[in-house]
Amino acid sequence: MVEQGLDAGASTPRAAKPEVPEEVIESWQYIVNEVARRLDVPVGLIMRMIGPEIEVIAANDDSRNPHVIGERTLLKDSGIYCETVLGQGTHLYVRNAHADIRSWAGNPCFERHGLLTYLGYPIRWPDGSLFGTLCVLDRTEKDYTDQQRDVMALMRDLIEGNLRTLCLH
């Protein structure tokens, strides 16, 4: 089985990509647990695009995390923070969704779960197409240090390294 989907903003399917094996996903579980612990947040996620949807592929083990592995939503016009990351192709930091000049109305993470702080990075396949995101969320306003942002970028780089290895086989 292969994963296919739409590149953000594109109307044609991206090239077929290898399925991510369970043992790789298990290692990603460690990554989201560690990132959430180091950044002291209740929610750490790895999201992947599957066709027109985005899916939680790894969620940190924290009872305060309302997201579950396998949870999916339509990406286009969803209002979720990850949609912005994937649409812009760069990281996103929302210190406080209440005070942000962008309207996060309709964002279920914000409206249903009260997750008003977001830090997320795009994850890319070796060919540059988008796989998904690595993100953390919190219910309280957060200022992330350069070191914390570096940890997020490093973990994203590790995930992308796994994707490069998968494409070599």
Buried (B, 14 or more C-beta within 10 A) or exposed (E): EEBEBBBBEEEEEBEEBBEBEEEBBEEBBEBBBBBBEBBEBBBBBBBBBBBEBBBBBBBBEBEEBBBEEEBBBEBEEBBBBBBBBBBEEEBBBBBEBEEBEEEBEEBEBBEEBEBBBBBBBBBBBBEEBBBBBBBBBBBEEBEBEEEBBEBBEEBBEEBBEBBEEBEEE
